Amino acid sequence: MKVLVTGAAGFIGMHVCERLLARGDDVVGVDNLNDYYDVALKEARLARLTPDPRFRFFRLDIADREGIAALFAAERPQRVINLAAQAGVRYSLENPHSYVDSNVVGFVNILEGCRHNGVEHFVYASSSSIYGGNERMPYSEHDNVDHPVSLYAATKKANELMAHTYSHLFRLPTTGLRFFTVYGPWGRPDMAYFLFTKAILAGRPIDVFNHGKMRRDFTYIDDITEGVIRVLDRTPQADPGFDRQTPDPAASWAPYRVFNIGNNQPVDLMVFITALEQALGKTATKNFLPMQDGDVPATYADTTEIVREVGFSAGTPVDEGIRRFVDWYRSYMNG
């Protein structure tokens, strides 16, 4: 099977590409290698993929309408995984237009490529951030998500709406994955656990927001990758029993689904930091601060739907996942 993966030089993208190649798929990778964070890290991820002859890479921005259209026409992928996006909740306060370019304009370009080239299944990254102001836990796909608290979240909600429109109008099977807090080797340097590790090893204090009173559904990268592959292989079907009088946000009369993909086991931020301190063998100096704009105090995934549909269940304990990350970090930084 030929699979097009956008964001191939990204954290999740690299791991997904590796899994696809390992099982024998042909992978077309796309990434613009922007400088939102260290480009050298993205290039190092790509260097793990390029030796495989079944991997071909195109440096291309998904906001490039003509370039994406030409790529789809030339490659004719059977399935598409869209992981390219402008990430980061707080960065959207500083650079909102980059979110529109990548997460809205670029997303439509990918949808159009799928529509016009017979793609069998389009899987895309949504986010737990779309739950926004919702406080009922655990977060469920059956809940409405109409109150975003960041532009990033709003663009991800827009992705789900646009995907549903294409599923309805063009019968394009689409599945959105609401990623919860993903961590592990080759992760993003702007993520808290990466920043904490760098600061602790350097003997600098770490910024702990909301005075440490936060919970996250930390999900290890290998678990996330397994879930993405399982979802890719199961094309969504229209629900013939869909009730338009009482519509369920998680389903549709069209071939469309959204799933939470998380650990289903929220962890207190301070417990996570303790696991990191133990793995590093150093105690952090903590700078407790108020909540940041656009952030939420807790996330917690109800994963009932993805377990039922594809048998996915995350299984990596946080202390084990953190240990693997620290081992990688030391090796990468000393390499």
C-alpha positions as a printed NumPy array, in Angstrom:
array([[  0.   ,   0.   ,   0.   ],
       [  1.203,   3.514,  -0.762],
       [  0.645,   5.976,   2.089],
       [  1.265,   9.714,   1.982],
       [  2.301,  11.107,   5.369],
       [  2.478,  14.861,   5.893],
       [  4.602,  16.13 ,   8.746],
       [  6.942,  13.214,   8.086],
       [  9.868,  14.966,   9.791],
       [  7.749,  15.66 ,  12.857],
       [  7.614,  13.782,  16.137],
       [  4.586,  11.583,  15.473],
       [  5.178,  11.63 ,  11.716],
       [  8.627,  10.029,  11.901],
       [  7.408,   7.23 ,  14.164],
       [  4.377,   6.534,  11.965],
       [  6.578,   6.421,   8.852],
       [  8.933,   3.97 ,  10.556],
       [  6.048,   1.645,  11.417],
       [  4.597,   1.79 ,   7.923],
       [  7.974,   1.032,   6.347],
       [  8.611,  -1.798,   8.805],
       [  5.473,  -3.573,   7.672],
       [  6.268,  -3.133,   3.973],
       [  4.265,  -0.099,   2.872],
       [  5.55 ,   2.491,   0.414],
       [  5.66 ,   5.888,   2.113],
       [  5.627,   9.322,   0.522],
       [  6.756,  11.81 ,   3.158],
       [  6.016,  15.525,   3.044],
       [  7.351,  18.248,   5.345],
       [  8.319,  21.889,   4.958],
       [ 11.02 ,  21.668,   7.664],
       [ 10.008,  25.027,   9.116],
       [ 11.919,  26.636,  11.944],
       [  9.192,  26.58 ,  14.616],
       [ 11.759,  24.486,  16.461],
       [ 15.252,  23.133,  15.761],
       [ 15.462,  22.097,  12.103],
       [ 18.46 ,  19.878,  12.894],
       [ 16.189,  17.633,  14.971],
       [ 13.774,  17.314,  12.048],
       [ 16.655,  16.478,   9.719],
       [ 17.911,  13.864,  12.178],
       [ 14.482,  12.255,  12.207],
       [ 14.427,  12.208,   8.403],
       [ 17.866,  10.592,   8.382],
       [ 16.281,   7.553,  10.058],
       [ 13.815,   7.201,   7.178],
       [ 15.688,   8.091,   3.996],
       [ 17.894,   4.951,   3.83 ],
       [ 14.779,   2.856,   3.163],
       [ 14.18 ,   2.681,  -0.613],
       [ 10.423,   2.563,  -0.025],
       [ 10.522,   6.032,   1.523],
       [ 10.575,   9.11 ,  -0.677],
       [ 10.64 ,  12.614,   0.746],
       [  9.344,  15.885,  -0.671],
       [ 10.151,  19.196,   0.99 ],
       [  6.855,  20.935,   0.474],
       [  4.484,  23.169,   2.415],
       [  0.942,  21.818,   2.498],
       [ -0.255,  25.426,   2.065],
       [  1.253,  25.307,  -1.458],
       [ -1.907,  24.555,  -3.437],
       [ -0.273,  23.843,  -6.785],
       [  2.557,  21.831,  -5.258],
       [  0.209,  19.6  ,  -3.256],
       [ -2.107,  19.091,  -6.233],
       [  0.841,  18.058,  -8.41 ],
       [  2.167,  15.694,  -5.742],
       [ -1.167,  13.9  ,  -5.397],
       [ -1.572,  13.613,  -9.158],
       [  1.92 ,  12.155,  -9.55 ],
       [  1.932,   9.808,  -6.55 ],
       [ -1.722,   8.688,  -6.32 ],
       [ -1.507,   7.492,  -2.697],
       [ -4.076,   4.963,  -1.547],
       [ -4.284,   6.376,   1.966],
       [ -3.228,   9.644,   3.555],
       [ -2.182,  10.558,   7.102],
       [ -2.111,  14.315,   7.693],
       [  0.133,  15.137,  10.648],
       [  1.469,  18.447,   9.307],
       [  0.22 ,  21.376,  11.359],
       [  1.315,  24.477,  13.136],
       [  1.429,  23.137,  16.672],
       [  1.496,  24.826,  20.048],
       [ -1.356,  26.376,  21.975],
       [  0.44 ,  29.467,  23.259],
       [  2.346,  30.226,  20.037],
       [ -1.014,  31.02 ,  18.408],
       [ -1.145,  34.145,  20.581],
       [  1.973,  35.421,  18.83 ],
       [  1.65 ,  34.129,  15.279],
       [ -1.998,  33.416,  14.421],
       [ -1.594,  33.558,  10.652],
       [  0.737,  30.557,  10.59 ],
       [ -2.082,  28.475,  12.08 ],
       [ -4.487,  29.555,   9.369],
       [ -1.931,  28.873,   6.622],
       [ -1.085,  25.349,   7.762],
       [ -4.108,  24.142,   9.696],
       [ -6.838,  25.616,   7.497],
       [ -5.493,  26.409,   4.019],
       [ -3.116,  23.447,   4.038],
       [ -5.806,  21.117,   5.34 ],
       [ -8.154,  22.044,   2.494],
       [ -5.357,  21.41 ,  -0.005],
       [ -4.914,  17.896,   1.391],
       [ -8.668,  17.273,   1.329],
       [ -8.786,  18.361,  -2.305],
       [ -5.888,  16.06 ,  -3.15 ],
       [ -7.75 ,  13.164,  -1.558],
       [-11.016,  14.056,  -3.297],
       [ -9.58 ,  14.225,  -6.799],
       [ -7.253,  11.226,  -6.628],
       [ -9.362,   8.373,  -5.314],
       [ -7.889,   8.209,  -1.791],
       [ -9.437,   5.315,   0.158],
       [ -9.08 ,   6.784,   3.656],
       [ -7.935,  10.13 ,   5.02 ],
       [ -6.663,  10.081,   8.627],
       [ -5.757,  13.391,  10.226],
       [ -4.492,  14.809,  13.495],
       [ -7.063,  16.627,  15.547],
       [ -6.33 ,  17.468,  19.186],
       [ -7.595,  17.151,  22.732],
       [ -7.386,  20.955,  22.752],
       [-10.709,  21.147,  20.933],
       [-12.481,  20.27 ,  24.187],
       [-11.623,  23.823,  25.233],
       [-13.838,  25.057,  28.028],
       [-15.451,  21.67 ,  28.639],
       [-14.955,  20.523,  32.226],
       [-16.778,  17.188,  32.265],
       [-14.219,  14.4  ,  32.525],
       [-13.257,  12.189,  30.872],
       [-13.55 ,  13.986,  27.553],
       [-15.881,  12.07 ,  25.241],
       [-16.325,  12.245,  21.471],
       [-20.067,  12.294,  22.144],
       [-19.792,  15.714,  23.819],
       [-20.138,  18.959,  21.884],
       [-16.897,  20.896,  21.446],
       [-18.097,  24.397,  20.695],
       [-16.063,  26.492,  23.129],
       [-12.369,  26.54 ,  22.123],
       [ -9.972,  28.568,  24.258],
       [ -7.118,  28.883,  21.734],
       [ -6.832,  29.58 ,  18.021],
       [ -4.975,  26.283,  17.66 ],
       [ -8.003,  24.459,  19.067],
       [-10.341,  26.403,  16.791],
       [ -8.357,  25.35 ,  13.713],
       [ -8.482,  21.708,  14.803],
       [-12.248,  21.937,  15.257],
       [-12.375,  23.446,  11.774],
       [-10.459,  20.411,  10.476],
       [-13.125,  18.077,  11.821],
       [-15.908,  20.175,  10.281],
       [-14.199,  20.328,   6.888],
       [-13.478,  16.589,   6.946],
       [-17.131,  15.849,   7.652],
       [-18.164,  18.066,   4.76 ],
       [-15.95 ,  16.096,   2.351],
       [-17.191,  12.799,   3.774],
       [-20.75 ,  13.963,   3.142],
       [-20.314,  15.596,  -0.263],
       [-17.748,  13.29 ,  -1.839],
       [-18.035,  10.118,   0.249],
       [-14.381,  10.47 ,   1.261],
       [-13.824,   8.286,   4.344],
       [-12.193,  10.452,   7.017],
       [-11.051,   9.782,  10.571],
       [ -9.88 ,  12.464,  12.989],
       [ -7.635,  11.564,  15.916],
       [ -7.816,  13.769,  18.975],
       [ -4.296,  13.324,  20.307],
       [ -3.766,  13.797,  24.011],
       [ -0.375,  14.773,  25.465],
       [  2.146,  12.722,  23.484],
       [  5.674,  12.233,  24.808],
       [  8.72 ,  10.086,  24.145],
       [ 12.   ,   9.851,  22.186],
       [ 12.437,  12.282,  19.29 ],
       [  9.809,  14.565,  20.816],
       [  9.245,  18.27 ,  20.255],
       [ 11.611,  20.652,  22.08 ],
       [  8.734,  23.038,  22.876],
       [  6.916,  20.399,  24.945],
       [  7.078,  20.723,  28.725],
       [  8.856,  17.428,  29.423],
       [ 11.592,  18.311,  26.908],
       [ 12.009,  21.803,  28.378],
       [ 12.043,  20.36 ,  31.911],
       [ 14.745,  17.843,  31.027],
       [ 16.967,  20.461,  29.425],
       [ 16.581,  22.836,  32.372],
       [ 17.08 ,  20.222,  35.107],
       [ 20.281,  18.912,  33.539],
       [ 21.549,  22.488,  33.201],
       [ 20.718,  23.261,  36.824],
       [ 18.119,  25.873,  35.876],
       [ 14.644,  26.166,  37.459],
       [ 11.62 ,  24.845,  35.606],
       [  8.426,  26.858,  35.095],
       [  5.456,  24.948,  36.516],
       [  2.167,  26.557,  35.542],
       [ -1.057,  26.718,  37.543],
       [  1.19 ,  26.159,  40.568],
       [  1.535,  22.502,  39.569],
       [ -2.187,  21.808,  39.846],
       [ -2.551,  20.255,  36.412],
       [ -3.366,  16.804,  35.093],
       [ -2.588,  15.397,  31.68 ],
       [ -3.402,  12.178,  29.857],
       [  0.265,  11.578,  28.974],
       [  0.461,   9.044,  26.14 ],
       [  3.693,   7.382,  25.027],
       [  4.65 ,   7.725,  21.364],
       [  4.767,   3.964,  20.612],
       [  1.191,   3.635,  21.853],
       [  0.08 ,   6.58 ,  19.722],
       [  1.786,   5.132,  16.654],
       [  0.055,   1.791,  17.138],
       [ -3.298,   3.557,  17.372],
       [ -2.696,   5.586,  14.203],
       [ -1.814,   2.464,  12.194],
       [ -4.85 ,   0.554,  13.466],
       [ -7.151,   3.429,  12.554],
       [ -5.557,   3.784,   9.112],
       [ -6.362,   0.143,   8.39 ],
       [-10.04 ,   0.454,   9.365],
       [-11.986,   2.634,   6.954],
       [-14.975,   4.329,   8.616],
       [-18.445,   3.392,   7.47 ],
       [-21.593,   5.493,   7.359],
       [-23.949,   4.893,  10.26 ],
       [-27.313,   3.916,   8.729],
       [-29.004,   4.416,  12.087],
       [-27.728,   7.966,  12.609],
       [-30.468,  10.073,  14.194],
       [-30.513,  13.593,  12.778],
       [-33.061,  14.639,  15.383],
       [-30.523,  14.001,  18.158],
       [-27.192,  14.032,  16.293],
       [-24.182,  12.349,  17.891],
       [-20.985,  14.411,  17.339],
       [-18.938,  11.183,  17.264],
       [-20.698,   9.619,  14.267],
       [-22.465,  10.489,  11.008],
       [-24.579,   9.319,   8.108],
       [-21.358,   9.939,   6.139],
       [-18.171,   7.781,   6.322],
       [-16.723,   9.908,   9.092],
       [-15.398,   9.266,  12.592],
       [-13.443,  11.056,  15.296],
       [-11.613,   9.254,  18.097],
       [ -9.873,  10.218,  21.291],
       [ -6.44 ,   8.633,  21.337],
       [ -4.891,   8.819,  24.779],
       [ -3.777,   6.854,  27.789],
       [ -7.173,   6.92 ,  29.541],
       [ -5.247,   7.481,  32.77 ],
       [ -4.57 ,  11.12 ,  33.706],
       [ -1.456,  11.841,  35.742],
       [ -0.815,  14.799,  38.036],
       [  1.838,  17.085,  36.595],
       [  3.848,  16.877,  39.823],
       [  3.876,  13.059,  39.608],
       [  5.143,  13.354,  36.033],
       [  7.879,  15.759,  37.16 ],
       [  8.875,  13.368,  39.965],
       [  9.226,  10.527,  37.439],
       [ 11.438,  12.795,  35.339],
       [ 13.579,  13.728,  38.342],
       [ 14.049,  10.057,  39.204],
       [ 15.045,   9.18 ,  35.642],
       [ 17.524,  12.071,  35.546],
       [ 18.839,  11.504,  39.062],
       [ 18.429,  15.221,  39.829],
       [ 15.835,  17.26 ,  41.7  ],
       [ 14.292,  20.198,  39.873],
       [ 14.099,  23.714,  41.243],
       [ 10.479,  24.645,  40.581],
       [  9.219,  28.094,  39.669],
       [  5.462,  27.955,  40.313],
       [  3.439,  30.281,  38.08 ],
       [ -0.224,  31.044,  37.297],
       [ -2.087,  29.329,  34.445],
       [ -1.135,  30.543,  30.974],
       [ -3.665,  31.972,  28.534],
       [ -5.143,  29.313,  26.263],
       [ -4.27 ,  26.437,  28.603],
       [ -6.582,  24.151,  30.582],
       [ -6.006,  22.559,  34.007],
       [ -6.746,  18.969,  33.007],
       [ -7.192,  16.573,  30.094],
       [ -8.513,  13.039,  30.308],
       [ -9.477,  10.839,  27.359],
       [-12.445,   8.509,  27.292],
       [-11.045,   5.92 ,  24.88 ],
       [-14.075,   3.614,  24.807],
       [-14.753,   4.252,  21.123],
       [-11.257,   3.613,  19.772],
       [-10.945,   0.491,  21.941],
       [-14.213,  -0.841,  20.563],
       [-13.497,   0.023,  16.922],
       [ -9.845,  -0.961,  16.505],
       [ -8.809,  -2.616,  19.778],
       [ -6.396,   0.17 ,  20.677],
       [ -5.358,   0.541,  24.294],
       [ -2.299,   2.447,  25.5  ],
       [ -0.138,   0.4  ,  27.84 ],
       [  3.12 ,   2.187,  28.594],
       [  3.437,   3.376,  32.234],
       [  4.592,   6.965,  32.62 ],
       [  7.745,   6.064,  34.576],
       [  8.801,   3.627,  31.84 ],
       [  8.041,   6.1  ,  29.05 ],
       [  9.95 ,   8.869,  30.809],
       [ 12.949,   6.58 ,  31.333],
       [ 13.03 ,   5.779,  27.608],
       [ 12.812,   9.472,  26.758],
       [ 15.662,  10.377,  29.099],
       [ 17.83 ,   7.583,  27.683],
       [ 17.201,   8.917,  24.181],
       [ 17.766,  12.533,  25.233],
       [ 21.157,  11.794,  26.757],
       [ 22.195,   9.797,  23.706],
       [ 20.975,  12.413,  21.213],
       [ 22.477,  15.38 ,  23.005],
       [ 25.797,  13.6  ,  23.489],
       [ 25.861,  12.236,  19.964]])
